[in-house]
Structure formats: C-alpha cells, structure tokens
Amino acid sequence: MPATIPVTVTSEEQATLLARAKAQGVSVDTLVRKAVLQIIYPGEGTPAPQQLRGEDLERAFEEIADLVPDSVSPLSAESLRRENLYSREDDQ
C-alpha cells in the first residue's frame, strides 16, 4: 500500500524542484520518488520501472516519435490490416 511522507522544503528548494522536474519533463512527485528510491536502493542501478501516468506515457511516445527521421513515410491503414502483415509464404 503506498504511503505519503510529508517533507518540508523552503520556497527556494521548492522552486528548484519545480525547475528540475520541468527540465526533465516529469512531475515533482516523480522526481522526488526517483531520489527517494536512490536513497532506499543505493548502488543497485535503476529500480524496476513504474507504471506511467497518461501524460507521462504520451510524452514518452512523443519523444520516441521524434526519433523517427522525417524521411520515413508513415504506414497506411491498409498496410496494417492483419491479412497484409504476412507474406504468401506464411500461408503455406
């Protein structure tokens, strides 16, 4: 069961957290959770992936899409139909 731990920070610390979270494209909660997990599991590398919220997942997809060169043309809806995904050799 998740727990909430209140932490008091100064207004300057809060501003820094907000700026860092914005720069990384994550929420302050995500940024602080990552820091806490590094304290809990020092030297163990990255902890198991956590479930992404809707906006985080959308941002991740957009970042992945940005990696595709502009020279790559999008697939048509027709090419994604099940019967068009397999070659004739697969039917045998």
Beta strands, then each sheet from edge to edge (+ up, - down):
end
